[in-house]
């Protein structure tokens, strides 16, 4: 396998404090060779709740009233090779801050205006819980990554049985270390494939389903115009 280094990684944390989820992400990042890392910590005052105004879908993402706050994050996602969404489990799901951010990605979902660059990226969803719910938390984040066209999304969730990282037992931390080494190896193998990274059957199915819908609905929507301009309504494909 060829050596991989110097690739862009963006991490979006669903909370501002550096707890167990943050520390697990850091363990994974340490395993990569010279990654170019950009991190965003979502806070309650940084990104406002989605208004449900449909401006991003009907008028364009730049018409979203919160466009300026989400623009830097989305720009980093589009430039990165690896996108990591990390959220602790709050009442069996992602934090409110993470859900608020995910709501602002709606226009990038395949039913609307997916960006072709997403189909060549690797996604990672990481979550921790003191008890249960971490797997369900990852499902929410993984769903968004898949519906934006990311074919390979790794999911790591764990019950740390503690409310803070310092209280996590050493045996558990050792297990996490080994898991991050394993996850690192899997991701680096994919990065080494580069343009040979294949779209998953799920992504292909949703893409073709949405393509058929846009071909049938010959309206003047921004979504259909996007698909037509790129050539996806003809023979061109993003993979």
Kinemage of the C-alpha trace (Angstrom):
@kinemage 1
@onewidth
@group {chain A} dominant
@subgroup {mainchain}
@vectorlist {calphas} color= white
{ca unk a 1} P 0.000 0.000 0.000
{ca unk a 2} L 1.373 3.404 -0.941
{ca unk a 3} L 2.063 5.878 1.849
{ca unk a 4} L -0.707 8.392 2.451
{ca unk a 5} L -0.121 11.710 4.192
{ca unk a 6} L -0.987 15.383 4.073
{ca unk a 7} L -4.699 14.904 3.321
{ca unk a 8} L -7.389 17.255 4.623
{ca unk a 9} L -9.549 16.195 7.561
{ca unk a 10} L -12.448 18.249 8.895
{ca unk a 11} L -13.932 17.462 12.308
{ca unk a 12} L -17.275 18.878 13.409
{ca unk a 13} L -17.974 18.448 17.112
{ca unk a 14} L -21.542 18.575 18.369
{ca unk a 15} L -20.507 20.198 21.621
{ca unk a 16} L -18.011 22.776 22.838
{ca unk a 17} L -16.385 20.899 25.705
{ca unk a 18} L -13.572 18.381 25.256
{ca unk a 19} L -14.973 15.204 26.754
{ca unk a 20} L -14.798 11.533 25.822
{ca unk a 21} L -15.989 11.985 22.234
{ca unk a 22} L -13.388 14.683 21.606
{ca unk a 23} L -10.590 12.569 23.082
{ca unk a 24} L -11.478 9.579 20.937
{ca unk a 25} L -11.353 11.757 17.825
{ca unk a 26} L -7.938 12.997 18.925
{ca unk a 27} L -6.727 9.414 19.293
{ca unk a 28} L -7.787 8.719 15.700
{ca unk a 29} L -6.177 11.892 14.352
{ca unk a 30} L -2.868 10.974 16.030
{ca unk a 31} L -2.767 7.778 14.006
{ca unk a 32} L -2.730 9.578 10.637
{ca unk a 33} L 0.520 10.731 9.048
{ca unk a 34} L 0.674 14.542 8.868
{ca unk a 35} L -3.052 15.205 8.376
{ca unk a 36} L -4.203 18.749 7.672
{ca unk a 37} L -6.905 19.076 10.321
{ca unk a 38} L -9.642 21.697 10.622
{ca unk a 39} L -11.901 21.523 13.670
{ca unk a 40} L -15.238 23.183 14.359
{ca unk a 41} L -16.937 23.218 17.759
{ca unk a 42} L -20.659 23.842 17.482
{ca unk a 43} L -22.071 26.135 20.133
{ca unk a 44} L -25.633 27.215 20.777
{ca unk a 45} L -24.972 30.795 19.678
{ca unk a 46} L -22.869 30.071 16.578
{ca unk a 47} L -25.498 28.521 14.322
{ca unk a 48} L -29.139 29.423 14.687
{ca unk a 49} L -32.016 26.980 14.359
{ca unk a 50} L -33.200 26.313 10.809
{ca unk a 51} L -36.224 28.532 10.060
{ca unk a 52} L -37.840 25.989 7.746
{ca unk a 53} L -38.140 28.743 5.124
{ca unk a 54} L -36.946 26.516 2.222
{ca unk a 55} L -34.752 29.385 1.000
{ca unk a 56} L -31.721 27.102 0.619
{ca unk a 57} L -33.720 24.724 -1.560
{ca unk a 58} L -35.922 27.048 -3.614
{ca unk a 59} L -33.718 30.152 -3.864
{ca unk a 60} L -30.172 28.888 -3.274
{ca unk a 61} L -28.058 28.140 -0.207
{ca unk a 62} L -26.676 31.686 -0.136
{ca unk a 63} L -30.221 32.890 0.605
{ca unk a 64} L -30.320 31.025 3.917
{ca unk a 65} L -30.522 33.607 6.734
{ca unk a 66} L -27.716 31.714 8.492
{ca unk a 67} L -25.548 31.202 5.415
{ca unk a 68} L -22.563 33.185 6.702
{ca unk a 69} L -22.298 31.061 9.863
{ca unk a 70} L -22.468 27.670 8.112
{ca unk a 71} L -20.525 28.627 4.965
{ca unk a 72} L -16.998 28.139 6.444
{ca unk a 73} L -17.896 24.704 7.786
{ca unk a 74} L -19.435 23.496 4.538
{ca unk a 75} L -16.500 24.895 2.547
{ca unk a 76} L -14.099 22.865 4.710
{ca unk a 77} L -16.231 19.759 4.239
{ca unk a 78} L -16.046 20.125 0.467
{ca unk a 79} L -12.254 20.488 0.566
{ca unk a 80} L -11.603 17.600 2.971
{ca unk a 81} L -10.865 13.989 2.095
{ca unk a 82} L -12.254 12.827 5.432
{ca unk a 83} L -15.295 14.285 7.191
{ca unk a 84} L -15.704 13.388 10.862
{ca unk a 85} L -18.958 14.128 12.645
{ca unk a 86} L -18.555 13.674 16.392
{ca unk a 87} L -21.260 14.016 18.998
{ca unk a 88} L -21.815 12.672 22.497
{ca unk a 89} L -25.150 11.027 23.051
{ca unk a 90} L -27.802 13.336 24.509
{ca unk a 91} L -31.124 11.606 25.267
{ca unk a 92} L -30.383 8.816 22.782
{ca unk a 93} L -29.376 11.043 19.866
{ca unk a 94} L -27.043 13.801 18.695
{ca unk a 95} L -26.725 17.045 20.607
{ca unk a 96} L -29.078 19.885 19.729
{ca unk a 97} L -26.135 21.809 18.260
{ca unk a 98} L -25.253 18.950 15.905
{ca unk a 99} L -28.869 18.505 14.798
{ca unk a 100} L -29.133 22.249 14.139
{ca unk a 101} L -26.068 22.054 11.898
{ca unk a 102} L -27.290 18.948 10.065
{ca unk a 103} L -30.575 20.725 9.301
{ca unk a 104} L -28.598 23.320 7.343
{ca unk a 105} L -27.172 20.625 5.062
{ca unk a 106} L -30.547 19.709 3.557
{ca unk a 107} L -29.850 21.304 0.178
{ca unk a 108} L -26.765 19.072 -0.228
{ca unk a 109} L -28.801 15.881 0.095
{ca unk a 110} L -29.218 13.831 -3.082
{ca unk a 111} L -32.901 14.733 -3.569
{ca unk a 112} L -31.773 18.352 -4.006
{ca unk a 113} L -28.296 19.590 -5.071
{ca unk a 114} L -25.572 17.145 -4.012
{ca unk a 115} L -21.992 18.241 -4.651
{ca unk a 116} L -20.074 15.804 -6.849
{ca unk a 117} L -17.021 16.064 -4.603
{ca unk a 118} L -18.889 14.343 -1.784
{ca unk a 119} L -18.949 11.054 -3.685
{ca unk a 120} L -15.151 10.726 -3.387
{ca unk a 121} L -14.901 11.360 0.351
{ca unk a 122} L -14.716 9.176 3.446
{ca unk a 123} L -17.047 9.833 6.347
{ca unk a 124} L -16.664 8.924 10.008
{ca unk a 125} L -19.324 9.144 12.715
{ca unk a 126} L -18.083 8.981 16.311
{ca unk a 127} L -20.198 8.993 19.435
{ca unk a 128} L -19.895 8.131 23.102
{ca unk a 129} L -22.388 7.637 25.873
{ca unk a 130} L -22.133 7.067 29.590
{ca unk a 131} L -24.838 4.437 29.113
{ca unk a 132} L -26.820 3.565 26.001
{ca unk a 133} L -27.693 5.435 22.829
{ca unk a 134} L -24.334 5.964 21.123
{ca unk a 135} L -25.193 3.680 18.185
{ca unk a 136} L -28.436 5.538 17.594
{ca unk a 137} L -26.545 8.845 17.734
{ca unk a 138} L -24.220 7.624 15.001
{ca unk a 139} L -27.158 6.579 12.820
{ca unk a 140} L -28.303 10.198 12.656
{ca unk a 141} L -24.882 11.457 11.569
{ca unk a 142} L -24.215 8.550 9.213
{ca unk a 143} L -27.554 9.084 7.475
{ca unk a 144} L -26.648 12.671 6.602
{ca unk a 145} L -23.227 11.651 5.272
{ca unk a 146} L -24.733 8.896 3.117
{ca unk a 147} L -27.510 11.073 1.718
{ca unk a 148} L -24.945 13.687 0.667
{ca unk a 149} L -23.338 10.987 -1.476
{ca unk a 150} L -20.497 9.758 0.754
{ca unk a 151} L -20.244 6.083 -0.033
{ca unk a 152} L -17.953 4.844 2.721
{ca unk a 153} L -18.916 5.951 6.209
{ca unk a 154} L -17.288 4.367 9.241
{ca unk a 155} L -19.150 4.380 12.518
{ca unk a 156} L -17.569 4.115 15.947
{ca unk a 157} L -19.664 4.255 19.084
{ca unk a 158} L -18.880 3.156 22.600
{ca unk a 159} L -20.266 3.163 26.107
{ca unk a 160} L -17.528 4.703 28.253
{ca unk a 161} L -19.413 4.134 31.527
{ca unk a 162} L -18.295 7.528 32.800
{ca unk a 163} L -19.360 11.159 32.619
{ca unk a 164} L -15.878 12.505 31.924
{ca unk a 165} L -12.798 11.258 30.086
{ca unk a 166} L -10.635 11.252 33.207
{ca unk a 167} L -13.035 8.807 34.825
{ca unk a 168} L -12.966 6.309 31.952
{ca unk a 169} L -11.217 3.133 33.091
{ca unk a 170} L -7.755 2.432 31.705
{ca unk a 171} L -8.881 -0.891 30.263
{ca unk a 172} L -11.546 0.934 28.273
{ca unk a 173} L -9.044 3.515 27.046
{ca unk a 174} L -6.703 0.722 25.938
{ca unk a 175} L -9.552 -0.840 23.971
{ca unk a 176} L -10.313 2.516 22.338
{ca unk a 177} L -6.643 2.892 21.395
{ca unk a 178} L -6.683 -0.470 19.614
{ca unk a 179} L -9.963 0.362 17.898
{ca unk a 180} L -8.550 3.651 16.586
{ca unk a 181} L -5.491 1.872 15.208
{ca unk a 182} L -7.789 -0.534 13.377
{ca unk a 183} L -10.001 2.285 12.083
{ca unk a 184} L -6.935 4.215 10.929
{ca unk a 185} L -5.724 1.244 8.894
{ca unk a 186} L -9.096 0.848 7.199
{ca unk a 187} L -9.291 4.520 6.289
{ca unk a 188} L -5.715 4.701 5.007
{ca unk a 189} L -6.332 1.702 2.740
{ca unk a 190} L -9.272 3.556 1.205
{ca unk a 191} L -7.322 6.793 0.811
{ca unk a 192} L -4.583 4.854 -0.982
{ca unk a 193} L -7.172 3.769 -3.564
{ca unk a 194} L -7.825 7.433 -4.369
{ca unk a 195} L -9.994 7.622 -7.520
{ca unk a 196} L -10.785 3.910 -7.286
{ca unk a 197} L -13.060 4.574 -4.317
{ca unk a 198} L -16.384 3.082 -5.440
{ca unk a 199} L -19.871 4.331 -4.711
{ca unk a 200} L -21.902 2.053 -2.459
{ca unk a 201} L -25.046 0.328 -3.709
{ca unk a 202} L -27.121 2.491 -1.363
{ca unk a 203} L -25.675 5.735 -2.743
{ca unk a 204} L -26.086 4.527 -6.330
{ca unk a 205} L -29.688 3.512 -5.662
{ca unk a 206} L -30.664 6.858 -4.101
{ca unk a 207} L -28.803 8.758 -6.836
{ca unk a 208} L -30.576 6.897 -9.645
{ca unk a 209} L -33.921 7.241 -7.879
{ca unk a 210} L -33.482 11.015 -7.608
{ca unk a 211} L -32.208 11.202 -11.192
{ca unk a 212} L -35.399 9.523 -12.412
{ca unk a 213} L -37.510 11.906 -10.351
{ca unk a 214} L -35.765 14.995 -11.743
{ca unk a 215} L -36.003 13.702 -15.319
{ca unk a 216} L -39.736 13.127 -14.912
{ca unk a 217} L -40.455 16.477 -13.231
{ca unk a 218} L -39.455 18.909 -15.957
{ca unk a 219} L -39.833 22.024 -13.853
{ca unk a 220} L -37.621 25.081 -13.520
{ca unk a 221} L -36.454 24.361 -9.965
{ca unk a 222} L -32.884 25.041 -8.858
{ca unk a 223} L -32.555 21.357 -7.996
{ca unk a 224} L -33.368 20.114 -11.490
{ca unk a 225} L -31.244 22.818 -13.079
{ca unk a 226} L -28.326 21.656 -10.909
{ca unk a 227} L -28.659 18.049 -12.074
{ca unk a 228} L -29.077 19.083 -15.694
{ca unk a 229} L -26.127 21.500 -15.708
{ca unk a 230} L -23.742 18.865 -14.343
{ca unk a 231} L -24.975 16.275 -16.850
{ca unk a 232} L -26.349 13.824 -14.311
{ca unk a 233} L -29.672 13.630 -16.170
{ca unk a 234} L -27.712 12.206 -19.113
{ca unk a 235} L -24.835 9.724 -18.872
{ca unk a 236} L -22.507 11.542 -16.482
{ca unk a 237} L -22.121 10.127 -12.976
{ca unk a 238} L -20.336 11.476 -9.868
{ca unk a 239} L -18.380 8.263 -9.290
